[in-house]
Amino acid sequence: MPPSFAHQITKYDPADRDEHGYYNGAEDTVSDHGPVEAAYLEAIAAFARAAGIHTLAIREPHITGFVNFGLEEPIEGHGLAGLFPPDLTGYYDGAEVSLPVALELVRAMLRDHGAWCRLEREDTFTIHVGWDQSLYVSSDRPCDAAVAQTRELGLFAQPITASPYAADLEEPEVTEAADEDFWERVRAELASPQTLLLEETYVRNATRWHNLTESNLDTVRSVLGPRALLTIWPGLSPDVDAVLAALPADASMDVVWEEANGTIRHVTIDETDHQLATLVAGAKAACSLPLILDERHPLFHAALPDSDGVLRARW
């Protein structure tokens, strides 16, 4: 159950909304990167203090993907530089971060730098960043002093029934755990003999690709990210020319290929991409995968459970 006391925090005066709730005042819909943004962060900190929150869990972390919907241009590093290493170690579903780091994540989200996530403390406290500089804070306590401080900061804290960005846990997309039964099925598929392609999504819109063989399966398993989404595909085709020739002219696709040195690379292309042939020159093998969910038919699809065997990842 979500926390009982939810508030929308914005810089937009409710008096400047029309009868449909649309804001028609003079405030900009992007961060000022200055005092107003600082007020947002102080308001969040006030709610956290009132709720006794010192750490929060990152849930459903994203980075900018093939399409960006932000009002500002994303930046290199997705706004996570200085918070996490370039390979995003530590930025994963379920990772615990201190309140100062959580506030910096909120800053990056307010600036549309490219990262987005939910920040939660089980059923007691949540922070969500929405469109147009709207923040949503939910707590299991009323936090009246934090509401008053938010108003003193020049922002508006309006009580709401629930955050519109609360996680929908009714029907998770992925319910299978990548447990030992899962890996036995993968091992049996590799016994054909053949190779398989493993798509490891460790953050939404961020993937690593692995060639799977009987001999390297345990090694690959040991380097997978916490709670990663694992998608098993048929192995790459050695007929690279045929893969390229079969690409549709009017659709976006994922193209994966193995370079001469064994490195697996990946790019998402659309009909305007004219550099693919150069990118895959000299490739040993390749494949193309559709982006549309209804057209994607992997062999297996599962998420890594936690060390206690419980599947808590949200995909």
Secondary structure, DSSP 4 states (H G I P E B T S, - for coil): ---SEEEEEESS-GGGB-TTS-B-SS--SS--SSHHHHHHHHHHHHHHHHHT--EEEEEEEE---SS---SS---TTTT-BTTB-TT-TT-STT-EEEHHHHHHHHHHHHTT-S-EEEEEETTTEEEEE-STT-EEEEESS--HHHHHHHHHTT-EEEEESS-TTS---SS-S---B--HHHHHHHHHHHTTT--EEEEEEEEBTEEEEEEE-TTTHHHHHHTPPTT-EEEEEEPPBS-HHHHHHTS-TTS-EEEEEE-TTS-EEEEEE-TT---HHHHTTT-SEEEEEESSGGG---SEEEE---TTS------
